[in-house]
Amino acid sequence: MKCPICEGPATLIEPEKPDQKAVHCDRCGEYRVSAEAADTLPKLTPHRRLQALRYAETLAPPGRRPFVAGLG
Ligand SMILES: [Zn+2]
């Protein structure tokens, strides 16, 4: 699949919850996206997408995958 953040090659991994996608990307690492964010991310600029991931990273507890939730 295509990484929803950087559009590079990425792999879908087993999500922790059915309404989320979990992504492994060589560039972005491992992270989760909500169904809503999966719809919204393609409409954002690459810069905004990266900001969303960076923000999720700052919120993620240690050892947990960052979660990109809904994006206003
Ligand atoms: Zn990526």
N, CA, C, O and the ligand as a Tripos MOL2 file, in Angstrom:
@<TRIPOS>MOLECULE
protein
  289   287    73     0     0
PROTEIN
NO_CHARGES

@<TRIPOS>ATOM
      1 N           0.8380   -1.1970    0.0000 N.3       1 MET1
      2 CA          0.0000    0.0000    0.0000 C.3       1 MET1
      3 C           0.8730    1.2460    0.0000 C.2       1 MET1
      4 O           2.0890    1.1770    0.1810 O.2       1 MET1
      5 N           0.2280    2.3790   -0.2050 N.am      2 LYS2
      6 CA          0.9130    3.6630   -0.1870 C.3       2 LYS2
      7 C           0.7630    4.2820    1.2010 C.2       2 LYS2
      8 O          -0.3300    4.2830    1.7680 O.2       2 LYS2
      9 N           1.8440    4.8020    1.7390 N.am      3 CYS3
     10 CA          1.7810    5.4210    3.0630 C.3       3 CYS3
     11 C           0.8620    6.6470    3.0130 C.2       3 CYS3
     12 O           1.0540    7.5270    2.1750 O.2       3 CYS3
     13 N          -0.1360    6.7110    3.9050 N.am      4 PRO4
     14 CA         -1.0460    7.8630    3.8860 C.3       4 PRO4
     15 C          -0.3820    9.1760    4.3270 C.2       4 PRO4
     16 O          -0.9560   10.2510    4.1570 O.2       4 PRO4
     17 N           0.8060    9.0840    4.8830 N.am      5 ILE5
     18 CA          1.5070   10.2960    5.3000 C.3       5 ILE5
     19 C           2.4750   10.7710    4.2160 C.2       5 ILE5
     20 O           2.3650   11.9000    3.7380 O.2       5 ILE5
     21 N           3.4260    9.9100    3.8250 N.am      6 CYS6
     22 CA          4.4850   10.3470    2.9090 C.3       6 CYS6
     23 C           4.2990    9.8160    1.4950 C.2       6 CYS6
     24 O           5.0440   10.2000    0.5940 O.2       6 CYS6
     25 N           3.3200    8.9400    1.2820 N.am      7 GLU7
     26 CA          3.0310    8.3380   -0.0140 C.3       7 GLU7
     27 C           4.1370    7.4190   -0.5160 C.2       7 GLU7
     28 O           4.1640    7.0600   -1.6930 O.2       7 GLU7
     29 N           5.0440    7.0400    0.3670 N.am      8 GLY8
     30 CA          6.0540    6.0410    0.0300 C.3       8 GLY8
     31 C           5.4820    4.6440    0.2160 C.2       8 GLY8
     32 O           4.3390    4.4940    0.6460 O.2       8 GLY8
     33 N           6.2760    3.6100   -0.1070 N.am      9 PRO9
     34 CA          5.8000    2.2400    0.0740 C.3       9 PRO9
     35 C           5.6110    1.9250    1.5540 C.2       9 PRO9
     36 O           6.4800    2.2310    2.3710 O.2       9 PRO9
     37 N           4.4910    1.3220    1.8970 N.am     10 ALA10
     38 CA          4.1740    1.0110    3.2850 C.3      10 ALA10
     39 C           3.4260   -0.3080    3.3450 C.2      10 ALA10
     40 O           2.8980   -0.7860    2.3410 O.2      10 ALA10
     41 N           3.3900   -0.8790    4.5160 N.am     11 THR11
     42 CA          2.7180   -2.1530    4.7280 C.3      11 THR11
     43 C           1.6200   -1.9740    5.7540 C.2      11 THR11
     44 O           1.8050   -1.3080    6.7730 O.2      11 THR11
     45 N           0.4730   -2.5760    5.4760 N.am     12 LEU12
     46 CA         -0.6090   -2.5800    6.4540 C.3      12 LEU12
     47 C          -0.3140   -3.6820    7.4630 C.2      12 LEU12
     48 O          -0.0530   -4.8230    7.0790 O.2      12 LEU12
     49 N          -0.3530   -3.3490    8.7520 N.am     13 ILE13
     50 CA         -0.1410   -4.3720    9.7660 C.3      13 ILE13
     51 C          -1.4190   -4.5640   10.5620 C.2      13 ILE13
     52 O          -2.3700   -3.7910   10.4400 O.2      13 ILE13
     53 N          -1.4230   -5.5960   11.3690 N.am     14 GLU14
     54 CA         -2.6220   -5.9540   12.1280 C.3      14 GLU14
     55 C          -3.0360   -4.8030   13.0400 C.2      14 GLU14
     56 O          -2.2730   -4.4180   13.9260 O.2      14 GLU14
     57 N          -4.2420   -4.2430   12.8380 N.am     15 PRO15
     58 CA         -4.6650   -3.1350   13.7020 C.3      15 PRO15
     59 C          -5.0470   -3.6390   15.0870 C.2      15 PRO15
     60 O          -5.4530   -4.7880   15.2570 O.2      15 PRO15
     61 N          -4.9080   -2.7480   16.0820 N.am     16 GLU16
     62 CA         -5.2860   -3.1140   17.4420 C.3      16 GLU16
     63 C          -6.7950   -3.0560   17.6220 C.2      16 GLU16
     64 O          -7.3570   -3.7510   18.4690 O.2      16 GLU16
     65 N          -7.4530   -2.2100   16.8090 N.am     17 LYS17
     66 CA         -8.9060   -2.0970   16.8550 C.3      17 LYS17
     67 C          -9.4250   -2.1310   15.4210 C.2      17 LYS17
     68 O          -8.7560   -1.6450   14.5090 O.2      17 LYS17
     69 N         -10.6320   -2.7100   15.2120 N.am     18 PRO18
     70 CA        -11.1350   -2.8870   13.8480 C.3      18 PRO18
     71 C         -11.4100   -1.5760   13.1170 C.2      18 PRO18
     72 O         -11.4190   -1.5500   11.8860 O.2      18 PRO18
     73 N         -11.6340   -0.4870   13.8530 N.am     19 ASP19
     74 CA        -11.9290    0.7840   13.1780 C.3      19 ASP19
     75 C         -10.6710    1.6060   12.9480 C.2      19 ASP19
     76 O         -10.7520    2.7920   12.6290 O.2      19 ASP19
     77 N          -9.5110    0.9840   13.1090 N.am     20 GLN20
     78 CA         -8.2580    1.6870   12.8650 C.3      20 GLN20
     79 C          -7.4690    0.9400   11.7970 C.2      20 GLN20
     80 O          -7.6820   -0.2470   11.5470 O.2      20 GLN20
     81 N          -6.5530    1.6770   11.1760 N.am     21 LYS21
     82 CA         -5.5610    1.0340   10.3290 C.3      21 LYS21
     83 C          -4.2210    1.1900   11.0130 C.2      21 LYS21
     84 O          -3.9320    2.2380   11.5920 O.2      21 LYS21
     85 N          -3.4010    0.1590   10.9490 N.am     22 ALA22
     86 CA         -2.0460    0.2580   11.4660 C.3      22 ALA22
     87 C          -1.1080    0.1340   10.2790 C.2      22 ALA22
     88 O          -1.2530   -0.7650    9.4500 O.2      22 ALA22
     89 N          -0.1460    1.0410   10.2030 N.am     23 VAL23
     90 CA          0.7140    1.1560    9.0360 C.3      23 VAL23
     91 C           2.1710    1.0540    9.4620 C.2      23 VAL23
     92 O           2.5770    1.6250   10.4740 O.2      23 VAL23
     93 N           2.9490    0.3190    8.6760 N.am     24 HIS24
     94 CA          4.3940    0.3350    8.8460 C.3      24 HIS24
     95 C           5.0010    0.9720    7.6100 C.2      24 HIS24
     96 O           4.8130    0.4870    6.4940 O.2      24 HIS24
     97 N           5.7270    2.0550    7.8120 N.am     25 CYS25
     98 CA          6.3770    2.7460    6.7130 C.3      25 CYS25
     99 C           7.8490    2.9120    7.0590 C.2      25 CYS25
    100 O           8.1900    3.2550    8.1910 O.2      25 CYS25
    101 N           8.7230    2.6690    6.0840 N.am     26 ASP26
    102 CA         10.1560    2.7880    6.3540 C.3      26 ASP26
    103 C          10.5250    4.1930    6.7670 C.2      26 ASP26
    104 O          11.4180    4.3900    7.5910 O.2      26 ASP26
    105 N           9.8360    5.1770    6.1950 N.am     27 ARG27
    106 CA         10.1540    6.5640    6.5000 C.3      27 ARG27
    107 C           9.4640    7.0560    7.7700 C.2      27 ARG27
    108 O          10.0680    7.7540    8.5840 O.2      27 ARG27
    109 N           8.1860    6.6820    7.9320 N.am     28 CYS28
    110 CA          7.3720    7.2420    9.0230 C.3      28 CYS28
    111 C           7.3390    6.3510   10.2560 C.2      28 CYS28
    112 O           6.8900    6.7820   11.3180 O.2      28 CYS28
    113 N           7.8050    5.1210   10.1310 N.am     29 GLY29
    114 CA          7.7230    4.2030   11.2550 C.3      29 GLY29
    115 C           6.3560    3.5400   11.3210 C.2      29 GLY29
    116 O           5.6490    3.4550   10.3170 O.2      29 GLY29
    117 N           5.9910    3.0740   12.5000 N.am     30 GLU30
    118 CA          4.6970    2.4280   12.6900 C.3      30 GLU30
    119 C           3.7600    3.3980   13.3780 C.2      30 GLU30
    120 O           4.1280    4.0600   14.3490 O.2      30 GLU30
    121 N           2.5410    3.4720   12.8600 N.am     31 TYR31
    122 CA          1.5540    4.3670   13.4550 C.3      31 TYR31
    123 C           0.1730    3.8430   13.1170 C.2      31 TYR31
    124 O           0.0190    2.9570   12.2770 O.2      31 TYR31
    125 N          -0.8340    4.4030   13.7840 N.am     32 ARG32
    126 CA         -2.2180    4.0100   13.5510 C.3      32 ARG32
    127 C          -2.9880    5.2180   13.0350 C.2      32 ARG32
    128 O          -2.6910    6.3560   13.3990 O.2      32 ARG32
    129 N          -3.9600    4.9690   12.2010 N.am     33 VAL33
    130 CA         -4.8460    6.0490   11.7580 C.3      33 VAL33
    131 C          -6.2910    5.6230   11.9890 C.2      33 VAL33
    132 O          -6.6350    4.4540   11.8150 O.2      33 VAL33
    133 N          -7.1320    6.5700   12.3800 N.am     34 SER34
    134 CA         -8.5610    6.3000   12.5130 C.3      34 SER34
    135 C          -9.1690    6.2150   11.1160 C.2      34 SER34
    136 O          -8.5740    6.6730   10.1410 O.2      34 SER34
    137 N         -10.3590    5.6240   11.0300 N.am     35 ALA35
    138 CA        -11.0550    5.5490    9.7470 C.3      35 ALA35
    139 C         -11.2800    6.9550    9.2000 C.2      35 ALA35
    140 O         -11.1560    7.1890    7.9970 O.2      35 ALA35
    141 N         -11.6130    7.8920   10.0930 N.am     36 GLU36
    142 CA        -11.8520    9.2700    9.6800 C.3      36 GLU36
    143 C         -10.5760    9.8910    9.1070 C.2      36 GLU36
    144 O         -10.6030   10.5410    8.0620 O.2      36 GLU36
    145 N          -9.4670    9.6810    9.8030 N.am     37 ALA37
    146 CA         -8.2060   10.2500    9.3250 C.3      37 ALA37
    147 C          -7.7830    9.6160    8.0060 C.2      37 ALA37
    148 O          -7.1920   10.2860    7.1590 O.2      37 ALA37
    149 N          -8.0780    8.3320    7.8230 N.am     38 ALA38
    150 CA         -7.7350    7.6700    6.5690 C.3      38 ALA38
    151 C          -8.4510    8.3320    5.3930 C.2      38 ALA38
    152 O          -7.9220    8.3860    4.2830 O.2      38 ALA38
    153 N          -9.6620    8.8340    5.6480 N.am     39 ASP39
    154 CA        -10.4050    9.5500    4.6110 C.3      39 ASP39
    155 C          -9.8540   10.9560    4.3910 C.2      39 ASP39
    156 O          -9.8120   11.4500    3.2650 O.2      39 ASP39
    157 N          -9.4320   11.5910    5.4830 N.am     40 THR40
    158 CA         -9.0510   12.9970    5.4340 C.3      40 THR40
    159 C          -7.6250   13.2000    4.9460 C.2      40 THR40
    160 O          -7.3460   14.1630    4.2320 O.2      40 THR40
    161 N          -6.7190   12.3000    5.3240 N.am     41 LEU41
    162 CA         -5.2930   12.5060    5.0300 C.3      41 LEU41
    163 C          -5.0070   12.7770    3.5500 C.2      41 LEU41
    164 O          -4.2200   13.6730    3.2460 O.2      41 LEU41
    165 N          -5.6260   12.0240    2.6070 N.am     42 PRO42
    166 CA         -5.2930   12.2700    1.1870 C.3      42 PRO42
    167 C          -5.6410   13.6820    0.7240 C.2      42 PRO42
    168 O          -5.1100   14.1510   -0.2830 O.2      42 PRO42
    169 N          -6.5330   14.3650    1.4550 N.am     43 LYS43
    170 CA         -6.9310   15.7090    1.0470 C.3      43 LYS43
    171 C          -5.9920   16.7790    1.5850 C.2      43 LYS43
    172 O          -6.0880   17.9430    1.1970 O.2      43 LYS43
    173 N          -5.0920   16.3930    2.4700 N.am     44 LEU44
    174 CA         -4.1840   17.3670    3.0810 C.3      44 LEU44
    175 C          -2.8910   17.4650    2.2890 C.2      44 LEU44
    176 O          -2.5430   16.5660    1.5230 O.2      44 LEU44
    177 N          -2.1890   18.5720    2.4860 N.am     45 THR45
    178 CA         -0.8670   18.7020    1.8800 C.3      45 THR45
    179 C           0.0980   17.7640    2.6090 C.2      45 THR45
    180 O          -0.1370   17.4010    3.7620 O.2      45 THR45
    181 N           1.1860   17.3730    1.9350 N.am     46 PRO46
    182 CA          2.1770   16.5080    2.5980 C.3      46 PRO46
    183 C           2.6810   17.1170    3.9040 C.2      46 PRO46
    184 O           2.9320   16.4050    4.8760 O.2      46 PRO46
    185 N           2.8250   18.4350    3.9150 N.am     47 HIS47
    186 CA          3.3040   19.0970    5.1280 C.3      47 HIS47
    187 C           2.3170   18.9180    6.2720 C.2      47 HIS47
    188 O           2.7190   18.6300    7.3990 O.2      47 HIS47
    189 N           1.0270   19.0860    5.9900 N.am     48 ARG48
    190 CA          0.0030   18.9350    7.0270 C.3      48 ARG48
    191 C          -0.0760   17.4920    7.5140 C.2      48 ARG48
    192 O          -0.2830   17.2380    8.7010 O.2      48 ARG48
    193 N           0.0930   16.5490    6.5840 N.am     49 ARG49
    194 CA          0.0600   15.1360    6.9830 C.3      49 ARG49
    195 C           1.1980   14.8160    7.9340 C.2      49 ARG49
    196 O           1.0170   14.1260    8.9370 O.2      49 ARG49
    197 N           2.3780   15.3320    7.6010 N.am     50 LEU50
    198 CA          3.5290   15.0840    8.4570 C.3      50 LEU50
    199 C           3.3210   15.7360    9.8240 C.2      50 LEU50
    200 O           3.6850   15.1670   10.8530 O.2      50 LEU50
    201 N           2.7400   16.9190    9.8270 N.am     51 GLN51
    202 CA          2.4250   17.5840   11.0980 C.3      51 GLN51
    203 C           1.4860   16.7190   11.9370 C.2      51 GLN51
    204 O           1.6690   16.5940   13.1480 O.2      51 GLN51
    205 N           0.4830   16.1250   11.2960 N.am     52 ALA52
    206 CA         -0.4830   15.2900   12.0120 C.3      52 ALA52
    207 C           0.2200   14.0980   12.6490 C.2      52 ALA52
    208 O          -0.0810   13.7250   13.7830 O.2      52 ALA52
    209 N           1.1660   13.4970   11.9080 N.am     53 LEU53
    210 CA          1.8950   12.3550   12.4590 C.3      53 LEU53
    211 C           2.8100   12.7980   13.5980 C.2      53 LEU53
    212 O           2.8810   12.1390   14.6350 O.2      53 LEU53
    213 N           3.5040   13.9080   13.4050 N.am     54 ARG54
    214 CA          4.4070   14.3950   14.4610 C.3      54 ARG54
    215 C           3.6270   14.7060   15.7340 C.2      54 ARG54
    216 O           4.0810   14.4220   16.8430 O.2      54 ARG54
    217 N           2.4520   15.2920   15.5570 N.am     55 TYR55
    218 CA          1.6110   15.6020   16.7000 C.3      55 TYR55
    219 C           1.1920   14.3110   17.4190 C.2      55 TYR55
    220 O           1.2390   14.2290   18.6460 O.2      55 TYR55
    221 N           0.7820   13.3090   16.6360 N.am     56 ALA56
    222 CA          0.3880   12.0250   17.2260 C.3      56 ALA56
    223 C           1.5610   11.4080   17.9820 C.2      56 ALA56
    224 O           1.3750   10.7850   19.0270 O.2      56 ALA56
    225 N           2.7710   11.5840   17.4450 N.am     57 GLU57
    226 CA          3.9560   11.0240   18.1100 C.3      57 GLU57
    227 C           4.1780   11.6730   19.4700 C.2      57 GLU57
    228 O           4.5640   11.0040   20.4280 O.2      57 GLU57
    229 N           3.9310   12.9870   19.5500 N.am     58 THR58
    230 CA          4.1510   13.6540   20.8320 C.3      58 THR58
    231 C           3.1420   13.1810   21.8800 C.2      58 THR58
    232 O           3.4190   13.2470   23.0770 O.2      58 THR58
    233 N           1.9690   12.7020   21.4380 N.am     59 LEU59
    234 CA          0.9350   12.2640   22.3750 C.3      59 LEU59
    235 C           1.0570   10.7880   22.7460 C.2      59 LEU59
    236 O           0.4940   10.3590   23.7530 O.2      59 LEU59
    237 N           1.7830   10.0070   21.9490 N.am     60 ALA60
    238 CA          1.8060    8.5670   22.1480 C.3      60 ALA60
    239 C           2.6090    8.1980   23.3970 C.2      60 ALA60
    240 O           3.7320    8.6710   23.5750 O.2      60 ALA60
    241 N           2.0420    7.3610   24.2560 N.am     61 PRO61
    242 CA          2.8190    6.8740   25.4030 C.3      61 PRO61
    243 C           3.9830    6.0290   24.8970 C.2      61 PRO61
    244 O           3.9110    5.4670   23.8050 O.2      61 PRO61
    245 N           5.0560    5.9360   25.6840 N.am     62 PRO62
    246 CA          6.2100    5.1190   25.2580 C.3      62 PRO62
    247 C           5.7910    3.6950   24.9140 C.2      62 PRO62
    248 O           5.0210    3.0760   25.6470 O.2      62 PRO62
    249 N           6.2960    3.1820   23.8070 N.am     63 GLY63
    250 CA          6.0050    1.8220   23.4010 C.3      63 GLY63
    251 C           4.6880    1.6490   22.6660 C.2      63 GLY63
    252 O           4.3620    0.5500   22.2180 O.2      63 GLY63
    253 N           3.9270    2.7370   22.5380 N.am     64 ARG64
    254 CA          2.6620    2.6550   21.8080 C.3      64 ARG64
    255 C           2.8230    3.3220   20.4500 C.2      64 ARG64
    256 O           3.5740    4.2860   20.2970 O.2      64 ARG64
    257 N           2.0930    2.7820   19.4580 N.am     65 ARG65
    258 CA          2.1450    3.4150   18.1380 C.3      65 ARG65
    259 C           1.3810    4.7250   18.1750 C.2      65 ARG65
    260 O           0.2870    4.7950   18.7340 O.2      65 ARG65
    261 N           1.9520    5.7590   17.5830 N.am     66 PRO66
    262 CA          1.2150    7.0340   17.4980 C.3      66 PRO66
    263 C          -0.1190    6.8210   16.7890 C.2      66 PRO66
    264 O          -0.2190    6.0270   15.8540 O.2      66 PRO66
    265 N          -1.1330    7.5370   17.2450 N.am     67 PHE67
    266 CA         -2.4690    7.3800   16.6820 C.3      67 PHE67
    267 C          -2.8930    8.7060   16.0490 C.2      67 PHE67
    268 O          -3.0760    9.7100   16.7380 O.2      67 PHE67
    269 N          -3.0430    8.6850   14.7340 N.am     68 VAL68
    270 CA         -3.5310    9.8610   14.0170 C.3      68 VAL68
    271 C          -5.0530    9.7730   14.0070 C.2      68 VAL68
    272 O          -5.6400    8.9740   13.2770 O.2      68 VAL68
    273 N          -5.6790   10.6110   14.8330 N.am     69 ALA69
    274 CA         -7.1410   10.5710   14.9770 C.3      69 ALA69
    275 C          -7.7670   11.5390   13.9830 C.2      69 ALA69
    276 O          -7.1410   11.9160   12.9930 O.2      69 ALA69
    277 N          -8.9720   11.9270   14.2480 N.am     70 GLY70
    278 CA         -9.6650   12.8470   13.3480 C.3      70 GLY70
    279 C          -8.8980   14.1340   13.1690 C.2      70 GLY70
    280 O          -8.2470   14.6130   14.0970 O.2      70 GLY70
    281 N          -8.9730   14.6900   11.9880 N.am     71 LEU71
    282 CA         -8.2480   15.9120   11.6720 C.3      71 LEU71
    283 C          -9.2600   16.9770   11.2930 C.2      71 LEU71
    284 O         -10.0350   16.8240   10.3490 O.2      71 LEU71
    285 N          -9.2310   18.0460   12.0460 N.am     72 GLY72
    286 CA        -10.1640   19.1240   11.7630 C.3      72 GLY72
    287 C          -9.9120   19.6670   10.3940 C.2      72 GLY72
    288 O         -10.6000   20.5920    9.9610 O.2      72 GLY72
    289 ZN          5.4320    7.1660    5.2710 Zn       73 ZN73
@<TRIPOS>BOND
     1     1     2 1
     2     2     3 1
     3     3     4 2
     4     3     5 am
     5     5     6 1
     6     6     7 1
     7     7     8 2
     8     7     9 am
     9     9    10 1
    10    10    11 1
    11    11    12 2
    12    11    13 am
    13    13    14 1
    14    14    15 1
    15    15    16 2
    16    15    17 am
    17    17    18 1
    18    18    19 1
    19    19    20 2
    20    19    21 am
    21    21    22 1
    22    22    23 1
    23    23    24 2
    24    23    25 am
    25    25    26 1
    26    26    27 1
    27    27    28 2
    28    27    29 am
    29    29    30 1
    30    30    31 1
    31    31    32 2
    32    31    33 am
    33    33    34 1
    34    34    35 1
    35    35    36 2
    36    35    37 am
    37    37    38 1
    38    38    39 1
    39    39    40 2
    40    39    41 am
    41    41    42 1
    42    42    43 1
    43    43    44 2
    44    43    45 am
    45    45    46 1
    46    46    47 1
    47    47    48 2
    48    47    49 am
    49    49    50 1
    50    50    51 1
    51    51    52 2
    52    51    53 am
    53    53    54 1
    54    54    55 1
    55    55    56 2
    56    55    57 am
    57    57    58 1
    58    58    59 1
    59    59    60 2
    60    59    61 am
    61    61    62 1
    62    62    63 1
    63    63    64 2
    64    63    65 am
    65    65    66 1
    66    66    67 1
    67    67    68 2
    68    67    69 am
    69    69    70 1
    70    70    71 1
    71    71    72 2
    72    71    73 am
    73    73    74 1
    74    74    75 1
    75    75    76 2
    76    75    77 am
    77    77    78 1
    78    78    79 1
    79    79    80 2
    80    79    81 am
    81    81    82 1
    82    82    83 1
    83    83    84 2
    84    83    85 am
    85    85    86 1
    86    86    87 1
    87    87    88 2
    88    87    89 am
    89    89    90 1
    90    90    91 1
    91    91    92 2
    92    91    93 am
    93    93    94 1
    94    94    95 1
    95    95    96 2
    96    95    97 am
    97    97    98 1
    98    98    99 1
    99    99   100 2
   100    99   101 am
   101   101   102 1
   102   102   103 1
   103   103   104 2
   104   103   105 am
   105   105   106 1
   106   106   107 1
   107   107   108 2
   108   107   109 am
   109   109   110 1
   110   110   111 1
   111   111   112 2
   112   111   113 am
   113   113   114 1
   114   114   115 1
   115   115   116 2
   116   115   117 am
   117   117   118 1
   118   118   119 1
   119   119   120 2
   120   119   121 am
   121   121   122 1
   122   122   123 1
   123   123   124 2
   124   123   125 am
   125   125   126 1
   126   126   127 1
   127   127   128 2
   128   127   129 am
   129   129   130 1
   130   130   131 1
   131   131   132 2
   132   131   133 am
   133   133   134 1
   134   134   135 1
   135   135   136 2
   136   135   137 am
   137   137   138 1
   138   138   139 1
   139   139   140 2
   140   139   141 am
   141   141   142 1
   142   142   143 1
   143   143   144 2
   144   143   145 am
   145   145   146 1
   146   146   147 1
   147   147   148 2
   148   147   149 am
   149   149   150 1
   150   150   151 1
   151   151   152 2
   152   151   153 am
   153   153   154 1
   154   154   155 1
   155   155   156 2
   156   155   157 am
   157   157   158 1
   158   158   159 1
   159   159   160 2
   160   159   161 am
   161   161   162 1
   162   162   163 1
   163   163   164 2
   164   163   165 am
   165   165   166 1
   166   166   167 1
   167   167   168 2
   168   167   169 am
   169   169   170 1
   170   170   171 1
   171   171   172 2
   172   171   173 am
   173   173   174 1
   174   174   175 1
   175   175   176 2
   176   175   177 am
   177   177   178 1
   178   178   179 1
   179   179   180 2
   180   179   181 am
   181   181   182 1
   182   182   183 1
   183   183   184 2
   184   183   185 am
   185   185   186 1
   186   186   187 1
   187   187   188 2
   188   187   189 am
   189   189   190 1
   190   190   191 1
   191   191   192 2
   192   191   193 am
   193   193   194 1
   194   194   195 1
   195   195   196 2
   196   195   197 am
   197   197   198 1
   198   198   199 1
   199   199   200 2
   200   199   201 am
   201   201   202 1
   202   202   203 1
   203   203   204 2
   204   203   205 am
   205   205   206 1
   206   206   207 1
   207   207   208 2
   208   207   209 am
   209   209   210 1
   210   210   211 1
   211   211   212 2
   212   211   213 am
   213   213   214 1
   214   214   215 1
   215   215   216 2
   216   215   217 am
   217   217   218 1
   218   218   219 1
   219   219   220 2
   220   219   221 am
   221   221   222 1
   222   222   223 1
   223   223   224 2
   224   223   225 am
   225   225   226 1
   226   226   227 1
   227   227   228 2
   228   227   229 am
   229   229   230 1
   230   230   231 1
   231   231   232 2
   232   231   233 am
   233   233   234 1
   234   234   235 1
   235   235   236 2
   236   235   237 am
   237   237   238 1
   238   238   239 1
   239   239   240 2
   240   239   241 am
   241   241   242 1
   242   242   243 1
   243   243   244 2
   244   243   245 am
   245   245   246 1
   246   246   247 1
   247   247   248 2
   248   247   249 am
   249   249   250 1
   250   250   251 1
   251   251   252 2
   252   251   253 am
   253   253   254 1
   254   254   255 1
   255   255   256 2
   256   255   257 am
   257   257   258 1
   258   258   259 1
   259   259   260 2
   260   259   261 am
   261   261   262 1
   262   262   263 1
   263   263   264 2
   264   263   265 am
   265   265   266 1
   266   266   267 1
   267   267   268 2
   268   267   269 am
   269   269   270 1
   270   270   271 1
   271   271   272 2
   272   271   273 am
   273   273   274 1
   274   274   275 1
   275   275   276 2
   276   275   277 am
   277   277   278 1
   278   278   279 1
   279   279   280 2
   280   279   281 am
   281   281   282 1
   282   282   283 1
   283   283   284 2
   284   283   285 am
   285   285   286 1
   286   286   287 1
   287   287   288 2
@<TRIPOS>SUBSTRUCTURE
     1 MET1         2 RESIDUE 1 A MET
     2 LYS2         6 RESIDUE 1 A LYS
     3 CYS3        10 RESIDUE 1 A CYS
     4 PRO4        14 RESIDUE 1 A PRO
     5 ILE5        18 RESIDUE 1 A ILE
     6 CYS6        22 RESIDUE 1 A CYS
     7 GLU7        26 RESIDUE 1 A GLU
     8 GLY8        30 RESIDUE 1 A GLY
     9 PRO9        34 RESIDUE 1 A PRO
    10 ALA10       38 RESIDUE 1 A ALA
    11 THR11       42 RESIDUE 1 A THR
    12 LEU12       46 RESIDUE 1 A LEU
    13 ILE13       50 RESIDUE 1 A ILE
    14 GLU14       54 RESIDUE 1 A GLU
    15 PRO15       58 RESIDUE 1 A PRO
    16 GLU16       62 RESIDUE 1 A GLU
    17 LYS17       66 RESIDUE 1 A LYS
    18 PRO18       70 RESIDUE 1 A PRO
    19 ASP19       74 RESIDUE 1 A ASP
    20 GLN20       78 RESIDUE 1 A GLN
    21 LYS21       82 RESIDUE 1 A LYS
    22 ALA22       86 RESIDUE 1 A ALA
    23 VAL23       90 RESIDUE 1 A VAL
    24 HIS24       94 RESIDUE 1 A HIS
    25 CYS25       98 RESIDUE 1 A CYS
    26 ASP26      102 RESIDUE 1 A ASP
    27 ARG27      106 RESIDUE 1 A ARG
    28 CYS28      110 RESIDUE 1 A CYS
    29 GLY29      114 RESIDUE 1 A GLY
    30 GLU30      118 RESIDUE 1 A GLU
    31 TYR31      122 RESIDUE 1 A TYR
    32 ARG32      126 RESIDUE 1 A ARG
    33 VAL33      130 RESIDUE 1 A VAL
    34 SER34      134 RESIDUE 1 A SER
    35 ALA35      138 RESIDUE 1 A ALA
    36 GLU36      142 RESIDUE 1 A GLU
    37 ALA37      146 RESIDUE 1 A ALA
    38 ALA38      150 RESIDUE 1 A ALA
    39 ASP39      154 RESIDUE 1 A ASP
    40 THR40      158 RESIDUE 1 A THR
    41 LEU41      162 RESIDUE 1 A LEU
    42 PRO42      166 RESIDUE 1 A PRO
    43 LYS43      170 RESIDUE 1 A LYS
    44 LEU44      174 RESIDUE 1 A LEU
    45 THR45      178 RESIDUE 1 A THR
    46 PRO46      182 RESIDUE 1 A PRO
    47 HIS47      186 RESIDUE 1 A HIS
    48 ARG48      190 RESIDUE 1 A ARG
    49 ARG49      194 RESIDUE 1 A ARG
    50 LEU50      198 RESIDUE 1 A LEU
    51 GLN51      202 RESIDUE 1 A GLN
    52 ALA52      206 RESIDUE 1 A ALA
    53 LEU53      210 RESIDUE 1 A LEU
    54 ARG54      214 RESIDUE 1 A ARG
    55 TYR55      218 RESIDUE 1 A TYR
    56 ALA56      222 RESIDUE 1 A ALA
    57 GLU57      226 RESIDUE 1 A GLU
    58 THR58      230 RESIDUE 1 A THR
    59 LEU59      234 RESIDUE 1 A LEU
    60 ALA60      238 RESIDUE 1 A ALA
    61 PRO61      242 RESIDUE 1 A PRO
    62 PRO62      246 RESIDUE 1 A PRO
    63 GLY63      250 RESIDUE 1 A GLY
    64 ARG64      254 RESIDUE 1 A ARG
    65 ARG65      258 RESIDUE 1 A ARG
    66 PRO66      262 RESIDUE 1 A PRO
    67 PHE67      266 RESIDUE 1 A PHE
    68 VAL68      270 RESIDUE 1 A VAL
    69 ALA69      274 RESIDUE 1 A ALA
    70 GLY70      278 RESIDUE 1 A GLY
    71 LEU71      282 RESIDUE 1 A LEU
    72 GLY72      286 RESIDUE 1 A GLY
    73 ZN73       289 GROUP 0 **** ****
